[in-house]
Amino acid sequence: MTENEIEVKFLLKDLPRLELRIKALGGKLVQERVNEVNLRFDTPGGDLSRDHRVLRLRQDQQARLTYKGAAQVNHTVSVREEIEVEVSSYADTKLLLEALGYQPFMLYEKFRTTYSLGDVLVTLDETPIGNFSEIEGPSAARLQETAESLWLDWSLRSMESYSALFERVKANCGWTMQNLSFDEFTGKSVTPADLGLKFADQAE
C-alpha cells in the first residue's frame, strides 16, 4: 500500500501511565505487546541513506517490507511517502534483497504495543534507548489533538527516526555499536540529554 506516513514521537518517562490514559479515553488495542525486529538495507555506496530514504524489512507477528521516501520539509510533523507490503518469509525476502545488490547495515529492535483512538494510531515503544510513543494519523491537527488529550507536551515532539536518534546517542556517548539492539545496550544507560530530547509526559 502506498500513502503518506504522518507521525510524531514523544520520549516517555512513565509508559504505563500513558497506557492507562489511552484506555481511559476509550483506546482500542490493535496489537498486543510484540517484539519487533527491523533490518535496514542500502546499496553498497549508501545511496538510500544519503538521500534520506529507507528500505526496511520488519518481523513481528508477520513480515513486512517497507520503503520510505525522504521526509517533506516545512512540516510540523514527519510526512514521508511510505510503500509497505506484507511478505510471506522474512528470511527469503532478505535473500531476495541481497541478490538484488542491497546490503543489510543496521538492525534495530523494540517491543511495541499499538492502540487506536478513532482514526489515530498510538504506539507504546520500549527501545534500547528509552520508551517512546509514536502517534500516526491523517493530519498534523489530529496528531496534536490526540497528543494533548494524552497529556503529552506537543512542543517536545520529535520528528526523527529511531535510527537518527541512535546515531545521536552514539555520537554523544562515544559508542561504536552497529545495531540498536537490547543485547548491545546491556549495561548502558541513555539519558534524555543523550537523545537531545526531553520527557513529554505531562500532568493533567
C-alpha positions in Angstrom: 0.0 0.0 0.0 1.3 3.5 -0.9 0.4 6.5 1.2 1.9 9.3 3.2 3.0 8.5 6.7 2.2 11.3 9.1 3.6 10.9 12.5 5.5 12.3 15.5 7.1 10.6 18.5 7.5 11.6 22.2 10.0 10.5 24.8 8.2 9.0 27.8 9.2 8.9 31.5 6.1 6.8 32.5 4.9 4.5 29.8 2.4 2.6 32.0 0.7 5.8 32.9 0.3 6.8 29.3 -1.2 3.3 28.6 -3.8 3.9 31.3 -4.6 7.3 29.8 -5.1 5.7 26.4 -7.5 3.2 27.9 -9.4 5.9 29.8 -10.0 7.7 26.5 -11.5 4.5 25.0 -8.4 3.4 23.1 -8.8 0.0 21.4 -6.0 -2.5 21.5 -4.8 -3.1 17.9 -1.7 -5.2 18.6 -0.6 -6.7 21.9 3.0 -6.2 23.0 5.2 -7.8 20.5 9.0 -8.0 19.8 9.7 -6.2 16.6 13.0 -6.7 14.7 13.9 -4.3 11.8 16.7 -4.7 9.3 17.7 -1.8 7.2 19.2 -2.2 3.7 21.2 0.1 1.4 23.2 0.0 -1.7 27.0 -0.6 -1.3 27.5 3.1 -1.8 24.9 4.1 0.7 22.6 5.8 -1.8 19.4 5.4 0.1 20.8 6.8 3.4 22.5 9.7 1.6 19.1 10.7 0.1 17.3 10.1 3.5 15.3 7.2 2.1 14.7 3.9 3.9 14.4 0.3 2.8 13.4 -1.8 5.8 12.5 -5.5 6.4 10.4 -6.0 9.6 9.5 -9.1 11.5 6.9 -9.1 14.4 3.9 -11.3 14.1 4.2 -11.1 10.3 6.9 -9.9 7.9 6.7 -6.6 6.0 8.9 -4.8 3.5 8.8 -1.0 3.6 10.1 1.8 1.5 10.1 5.3 2.9 10.9 8.5 1.0 12.7 11.5 2.4 10.7 13.5 4.9 9.0 16.5 3.4 10.3 19.9 4.6 8.4 22.7 6.3 6.1 20.4 8.2 5.3 20.4 11.9 5.2 16.6 11.8 7.1 13.9 9.9 5.5 13.4 6.5 7.0 10.7 4.3 5.9 8.6 1.3 5.5 5.1 2.5 5.1 1.9 0.5 4.6 -1.2 2.5 3.8 -4.8 1.6 3.4 -8.0 3.6 5.8 -10.8 2.6 5.5 -14.5 3.3 9.0 -15.0 4.6 11.5 -12.7 6.3 14.4 -14.9 5.5 13.5 -15.3 1.8 12.9 -11.6 1.4 16.3 -10.9 2.9 17.9 -13.2 0.4 16.0 -11.5 -2.4 17.2 -8.1 -1.4 20.8 -9.3 -1.1 20.5 -10.9 -4.6 19.4 -7.5 -6.0 22.6 -5.9 -4.5 21.2 -4.4 -1.3 23.2 -4.9 1.9 21.9 -5.0 5.5 23.7 -2.4 7.5 21.7 -2.0 10.7 19.4 -4.0 12.9 17.1 -2.3 15.4 14.5 -3.7 17.7 11.8 -2.7 20.1 8.8 -4.0 22.0 5.7 -2.3 20.6 2.0 -2.2 21.8 -0.5 -0.5 19.4 -3.8 1.2 20.2 -6.3 3.1 18.1 -8.0 6.3 19.2 -10.5 6.9 16.4 -8.6 7.5 13.2 -5.2 7.8 15.0 -2.8 5.0 15.9 -0.8 5.3 19.2 2.1 3.0 19.8 4.0 2.4 23.1 7.5 1.6 22.2 10.1 0.1 24.5 13.5 0.5 22.9 17.2 0.1 24.0 17.4 4.0 24.1 14.3 4.6 26.1 10.5 4.5 26.0 8.6 6.4 23.4 5.1 6.9 22.0 4.5 7.3 18.2 1.3 8.9 17.1 0.2 8.4 13.5 -2.8 9.8 11.8 -4.4 11.7 8.9 -3.2 15.2 9.7 -0.9 17.3 11.9 -4.0 18.7 13.6 -5.3 15.3 14.6 -1.9 14.3 15.9 -1.7 17.4 18.0 -5.2 17.0 19.3 -4.5 13.4 20.3 -1.2 14.2 21.9 -2.8 16.9 24.0 -5.6 14.6 25.1 -2.9 12.2 26.2 -1.2 14.9 28.3 1.8 15.0 26.0 3.6 18.3 25.5 3.3 19.0 21.8 6.3 21.3 21.9 8.5 18.4 22.9 7.6 16.1 20.0 10.3 14.6 17.8 10.1 14.1 14.0 13.3 12.0 13.9 13.5 8.3 13.2 14.9 5.8 15.8 17.9 5.4 13.5 18.6 9.1 13.7 18.2 9.1 17.5 20.5 6.1 17.7 23.2 7.9 15.8 22.9 10.9 18.1 23.2 8.8 21.2 26.4 7.1 19.8 27.9 10.5 18.9 27.1 12.0 22.3 28.3 8.9 24.3 31.3 7.9 22.2 29.8 4.5 21.4 30.5 2.5 18.3 28.0 -0.3 18.2 26.3 -1.1 14.9 22.9 -2.2 16.0 20.1 -0.7 18.1 19.6 -4.0 20.0 18.9 -4.8 23.6 22.0 -7.1 23.7 24.3 -4.3 22.5 22.9 -1.9 25.1 23.2 -4.3 28.0 24.7 -2.3 31.0 24.4 1.0 29.2 22.2 3.9 30.3 20.8 6.6 28.0 19.6 9.9 29.3 17.2 12.4 27.6 20.3 14.7 27.1 22.0 11.9 25.2 19.0 11.8 22.9 18.7 15.6 22.6 15.1 15.3 23.9 13.0 16.0 27.0 10.3 13.8 28.5 7.0 14.9 27.1 4.7 13.4 29.8 2.5 16.0 31.4 0.3 16.0 34.5 -3.4 16.5 33.9 
